[in-house]
Each structure stands twice: as structure tokens, then as C-alpha cells.
Amino acid sequence: MLKAVRDGLVPPARDAAPVERADSGIWTVPNLFTILRFALIFPAVVSIFAIDEHPWLPLTLVAVFSLTDWVDGFLARVLDQFSHFGARMDPVADRLGLALVAIALAWVGLLPWWAIVIIAVVDLFLGLFILALDSYESMKVNWVGKFRTAITMVGVVAVLAAPAFGQQWLDFLGVLFVEAGAFLHVVTGAFYVRLAWRGRRRFRRGAAV
């Protein structure tokens, strides 16, 4: 279990060889948490529009959503359950949930629109760029991206915690974290564009041999 915690927090060495793992299938415990995250998105977003009447509800739903992002990875390592389904759908749940929650918070005036627009534009450009190059396989885990997602999610939870606890400083801290996340979003987007372009060039050189 300690090894699973360490593997979840410490990035692998740069020269570490990739590990081939057997697919455990769709119906695994970690994937159930990924499916749970998808199920939480709609009620979490809807609850934000009623935050004045029920401030604890969106905070609870989004906090659970955020926590399961770590739980499914932790369980995958503890139970040694890997699946291609989970590897593909886990980041989709993260990006979709975080984007919709952030848009809802901006809509009700709790987050600045400019930060949300930056995140959306970078995601749209990156998606179209990778699609045009057909370079999905070159995409690897980016630890700056993981940190970006973490601080953005912490910021969102802090913004939601401000009305629940009646502490205005949490709102200030949350907005600051989300703005920092938007800046890091641009940095990681540029990293992925560079990675996709290099992957495409390597593929072309290999095909020409």
C-alpha cells in the first residue's frame, strides 16, 4: 500500500522503461470510481446554480468528484488493475467535469470568465491539433499537467467552500489557484503540441525507412 501511495505521488524516472501491463477489462473497481465521477458531473453542475440556498451541496459533490480522481488511481495500483478503458476515460472525466464546474462557477459570478476562456481555447486548439496530426500515441503523462489539474481543482473546491463556511479568504485563494491553473494550462498545452509534433515527425521518419 505504501508503494501505491509513493507511485501516485512520485513521478517515474525519465529513463525508466515503459511497463507493459495486462488489461483487466472494463469492470474493475477503479473504473467504477471513474464511472462515479461521470455520474457526479451533472448534479454537481446543477447544484452550483442553487449555491445561495444550499451552499454545502455543491461543495460536497465537487469535493467527492475531486477525491475520486486520486482514489481510482490509488486503487488501480493497490489492486494491480489496469485497463485501457480507464486510461482513456479517466482524463476525459477529469477535463469534462472540471470544465463544466468551472463554467457554472463563472456563470454565477464566482470565477473570472477570462480564466475559463483560456482553458477552453487551449483545450480546443490542442484537440484539433492532435486530431489533425493523428498523434494520440505520442501523448504521455505530464507532471506539470497533473499539478495544474490539482491546483485548479483545489481552487474550485476553495471557491465553493467560501459560502459554505462564510470565509471570504477562501474565495480569494480559490480564484488565485484557478488563475494559476489557467496559466499552467497554456504551458502544458504548448508542451503537448510540441510532443505531438515530435511524435508525428518520428512516425513519418519510421514510415519512410
N, C-alpha and C positions, 0 to 999 in steps of 0.2 A: 504493500500500500504506500509506503514512503517513497518507493521508486516511482509509483504512478504520480504522486504529487510533484516529485522532482522533475519528471519528464514533462509535466504540464506547465511548469514554470520556467525551466531552463532550456534555452534553445539548443539544438544539436550542434555539434562541431561542424565547421564549414567543410572539412574534408571527410566527414562521415559518409560512408556509402549508403545509398538508399536501401531500405529493408523491404523485401517482398513479403507481403502478408496475405494469408488466405482470406477470402471473402466469407464472412459469417452469415451472409444473407440479409434480407430486409428486416425480419422480425427479431431484432436484438433489443436488449434493454437500453443501450444508448440511443438507438433510433426511436424508441418510444418517447424519450425525452425531447428529441428533435421534433417529432410529430406534435408533442405537447406544446412546444414553442409556437408552431404554426397555429395551433388551436387558440393560443392566448392572444394572438395579434389583434383579431377583430374586437373582442371585449375590452382589451387594453386601450385601443384607439377610441372606441365609443365612450368609455368611462372618462376620458380626458375632457370631453365636452360637458361633462357634469361634475367637473372638479370642484366647483364652488359649493355644491350641495354634498358631495361625497368625496372629500379630498383623500381619504385613506384608500379608496378602491383603486384608482389608477396607480397609486404608489405601490400597492401590494401586487397588482398584476404585472406591472413592469419590472418590479424587483424580482419576482419569481421568474419571469421571462429571462432576465439577465443572469440569474443564478444558474438556470438550467443550461446556459451556454457553456459554463465550466463543468457542470455535473456530467453531461453526456460524454465529454472528452475524458474526464476522470474515470468514469465507469468503463469506457472503452479500453482504457489502459489496465484497470484493475481486473476486468473480466476477460481481457485479451479478445475483444470482439471488434473486428474491423469489417466495414462494408463499404463498397463503392457508392451505394445509395446514401449512406450517412456522410461520406466525404463530399459528395456533391450537394446534398440538401442542407447540411449544417450551415455553410456560409450563406446560402440563399435565405434561410430563416433569419439569420443574423441581420443581413443587409435589408431585407424586406421589412422585418419588424422594427428595426431601429429607424429606418427611413419614414415609415408611416407614423410611428410615435412622434418623431421629431416634427413632421409636417403638422400633425394635430396640435402639438405644443406651440408651434409658430402661429397656427390658425387662431388659437385662443389668446395669443399675445404673450406667451411665456418664454419664447425663444426668438432670436432675431432671424428674420427671413433670409438675410444675406448669407448666413452660415448654411442654411438648408439648401439654398440655391447652388452654392459652391459644391456641396456634396452631391447634389443631383446632377449637375453638369459634368462633374468629373466621372461619376458612375456611367452616365450616358455615353460620354466620349470614349471611355475605356471599353465599355461593352461593344460599341460599334467598331472600335479599332481592332480588338481581339477577334471579333467576328469576321472582319474584312481580311485579316491575316490568317485566320483559321489556326491560331496558335495557342489553343487551350492547354495543350500538354506542357508548354513551357512555363506555366504559372506555378510558382512554388510558394511555400509559406513565407510571408514577410513579417518579421517580428516588429518592425515599425508599424505595420498594418494592424497587428494584434494589439499593440499598445494604443494605437489610435482608436480602435474599436472599444477598448477597455475604458479609456478616459471619456470617450463620448457617452458610453452607457452610464458611467458613474455620474457624469454631468446631468444626463437626463433624469436619473433617479434623484439627484440632489434638487433639481428644479421641482420635481413632483413632491419631494419631502418638505419643501419650504412652506406651502399652505397647510400641509398635514400637521406639521409641528409648530407652525406660526413663527418660523425663524427666517427672517429676510436674508440673512447672510448666506443661507443655503442656496437661495435663488441666485445671488451674485456669484457664488462659487460654481454652481452648476452651469450657468451661462458661460463663464470663463472656460470651463472644461470643454464645453461643446464648441466654442470658438477655436480653442487649441486643436480639438479633433478635426475641425474643418480645415485648418492649416495643414495638419499632418495628412489629411485626405489627399490634398494636392501633391504632397511629397510622395506618398505611396502610389498615387496614380501615375506619376512620372516614372517611378521605379517599375511598375508593371508594364507600362508602354515600352520602356527600354528592354525589359525582359522578353516581352512578346516579340519585339522586333529582332532581337538577337536569336531567339528560338526559331523564327521564320527563316532567318539567313542561314542558320545551321542546317535546317531541313532542306533548303534549296541546294546547299553545297553537297549534302549527302545524296540527294536525288540526282545530282549531276555526275557523281562518280560512277 
